[in-house]
Amino acid sequence: MRIITWNINSVRLRMPLVKKLTEEAAPDILCLQETKTPDEHFPVDDLRALGYEHQHFQGMKSYNGVAILSKYPLESKEIYTRVGREDCRHIAARVAHELGKFEVHNLYIPAGGDEPDVAANDKFAHKLDFVDEMSAWFKDRYSDDQRLVAVGDFNIAPYEHDVWSHKQLLKVVSHTPPETDRLAGMLASLNWTDVARHFVPEDEKTYTWWSYRNRDWKKSNRGRRLDHVWVTPPLKDNLSAYDVLTHTRDWEKPSDHVPVIVDFQF
């Protein structure tokens, strides 16, 4: 089974890229973030034509939005409100796979604005509260012997080599200690495995996002690893491969994020 997570930055605008990705990489489950469309305008039929008969999504105009698209039936589809805001950032569904069911959580953690100061920046406070709530919620609701996958744009690059310059970005939102400490707490909540660092040594650079502000993103390579796939202990031994599709950043009118692939063997 192949799962791909991708911050698409408008699913309707980039539907041709979704089609290209699914033809090239053939995911069984595709999780999108920042779909930026209300549910009545979500491209259900276009995605069904690509083989994704089973869909679960929640969106809003111009901002946020998450979707789980599957070739396997989806059960127990849930939509969650986080830190008192109905802003389309967390959905979940149970995948009915013939070799066993597992639950997928698709998350779009708030970006957090520009200033890493909760007193001066409500967006940063919202982000920290969101991660704190997720940590407590996972720990209270589940146990680490359950089969769970968490994917999405977490908007946090937790480790030194998840950013182009650890020293220069320590005071830049996405890599500050208040964020990375909280994400570590969320990782510990169910003894999750961070799949990227299961396959890529922690002293090796790996990124999933490059700013649109960089004229030549490849030459400057000032990236960050903001997009994640985590699994609970029962699925760790089923992990078989991981890849970041960096070349998609060169596609016409690309997202600033690239797709992340995880393969499982059941």
N, C-alpha and C positions, 0 to 999 in steps of 0.2 A: 504494500500500500504506500502511496505517495501523498504527502500533505505539503501544500505550498501556502505560505502566508505572504501577503503583499499589501503595503499601503499604496493604493492605486491612485489616490489624489484625484477623485472624480471618476466613478465607474462609467458614467454615460459618455463623458468626454474621451475616455481611454478604452472604450469597448473594443476597438480594433487591436489594441495591445493585449487585452485579455484573451481575445481569440488567438492571437499569435502565440501567446504563452501556452495556452492549453494545447494547441497543435504541436508545439515544440517539446513541451515537458510532460504533457499528459498526466496532470495530477488527478488522483481519485477524489481528493477533497481540496478545495480552494477557499482560503479564508482571506477576505479583503477588509481593509480598514480605510477610513476617510472616503467612503463612497459618495458622500455629498449629494444625496438625492432622497426626497421623501419616498415612502414605500409605494405610493401610487404610480411613481415614475421609474421604479426600479426595473431594469431590463430583463424581466423574468423569461420572456419568450426567447430572447437572444441567447441567454445562458442555457436554457433548456435545449436549444438547437445544438449547443456545444457538448451536450451529454450530461448536463447537471440538472437532472430531473428533480432532485431534492434540494430545496432552498430554504434558508432561514435568514432573515435580515431585518434590520431596523435602521431607518435613516431619517434625515431631516434636510431641509433645504440649505445648501451652501456649506454646511459644516459637518464634521464627524461622520458617523454611520459605519456599521459593521455588517458583514455577510458571511455565512457559511454555505458553500455550494458543494454538493456531494453527489457522487454516482451511486452511493449506498443510501438506503433509507435513513432518515433522521427521526429520532423519537425524542420525547420529552423536551421539546423546544422551549427555551426559556429566554426571557428578556429581563435584564436587571437594571435597576436604578442605583446609581452610586453617589454617595455623599449628598443625597437629597436633590440631585439634579437629573432631570430626564433629558440627557443629552447624547443618547445613542452610542454608548461606549463599551457595552458588555452584553454579549449574547452567548448562549451555550446550547448544545444539543448532544444527544447520545447517538453515536453512529452504530447502526446494526450491521456489523461485519460478520461474515459466516463463521469466523474463528473466534468470535468473542466481541462483546460490545465494549466501547469506551466512550468517554465523554470529552467533547472538545469545547474549550472556552476561548472565545475570540475577544481580545481586549484592545482598546485604543486608549491608552493612558494619556492624560492631558500633557500637552507640551510644556506648559509652565511659564510661558512668557519669557522676558529677557533678564529680569533682575532676580537673582537668587536670595530674596529677602521676603519672608512671609508678611512682615509688617508693611512693607512698601508695595508688595505685588500679590494681589489676591489670586492670580493665576498660579503662582508658585505654591501658595498655601493650599489651593485646590488640588494640585498635583500630589503634594505630600500626603494630604488627607486621603486621597484616592488610594494610594499605595498602602497606607496604613490600614484602611478599611478592607482592601483585598486580602492582606496578610491575615487579619483576624477572621475574615469570612471563610477563607479556604480552611483554616485550622479548625474553626468551629463546625463547619458543615461536612467536612470529609475526613477520612483517615488516609494515611499514606500507603495503605494496601489496596486502594481503589485505583482503577485504570483511568487516568486523566491526562489530557494534553492541553496545555495552555499556549496560545500563539498570539502574535499581534505586534503592533507598534507600541512598545513600552515607553518610548521616548527617553530611555535611560541607557547610557553606555556604561556598564558597571565596572569594567576592569581597565587596567592601565593601557593595554594594547587594543582596547575597543575604540580608541580615539587616536587621531593623528599625532596629538601632543598632550600627554597626560599633564605635564606641568602647566601648559598654557590654558588648558581647559578646566582646571580644577575649580575655577570661579565662574565657569560658563554653564548655564542651565543645560542639563542632560548628563553632566559628569561631576556634579558637585557632591561632596560627602553626604549632605542630608538626603540626596536622592539615592546615591549608591548604597548607603547604609540601609535605607528602607527597602530597596529592592533585594538586598541580601536577606532581610527579614522575611520578605515574601517568598524568596527561594527556599528558606528554611521551613516555611509554614507546613509543607507536606513533603519535606526532603526531596524537592524537585531536582531533576537533572537539567542543567542548562545545556541543551543539545549541541549548540555551537562549540562550547568548550569541552564537550565530551569527545569531539572529533578534531578540533583545532587546538593545539597546545596554547596555554595561556600567555606564553611569551611571544606568540606570533600575532601580527596585526591581522584583523579581519573587520570589514565594515559592510554596512548595508544601506547607507545613506550618504549622499553628497549634496551640498547646498546648490541651489540654482544660481547663487551668487558667484560661484566659481566658473569663470569663462571656459577653462579647460579642466574639467573635474578630474580627468585621468592623469594629467600632468601634475597638478597640485596635490591630488590624492588626499585631500583634507576630509577624510570620512569619519563616520561614527557608526558603531553597531547598535542601532536602535530597535531592530526587529528581531524578535525572539521566538524560539520554540522550546517549551519545557515539557518534560514528562515525569510522572510519578514512578516510584521504584518498580512496580509490576511491568512497566513497559520499557524499562531501560535495556533489558537484554534483547528486546525486539528491534532496537535501533540498528540500521544497517548502512545508512549513508546520509551525508549532509552536504549541501552545496549552496553557494550564493551566486545567483545568476547576474554577475556584474555587467556582462555585455548588454543587458537590457537598458542600462543607463544611457546607452548610445542610440537607442531606438528613437524614431521621430516623435517629438512631443512626449518625452518620457515623464514618469513620476520621478521625484527626487529620491525615492526609495527603490530598491530592487527586490525581486522575489527571493525568498529563502525556501529551500527544498529540504524535506526530511523524508527518508525512506524507511519503512518498517518491513520486517519479515515475520510473518505469523505462522 
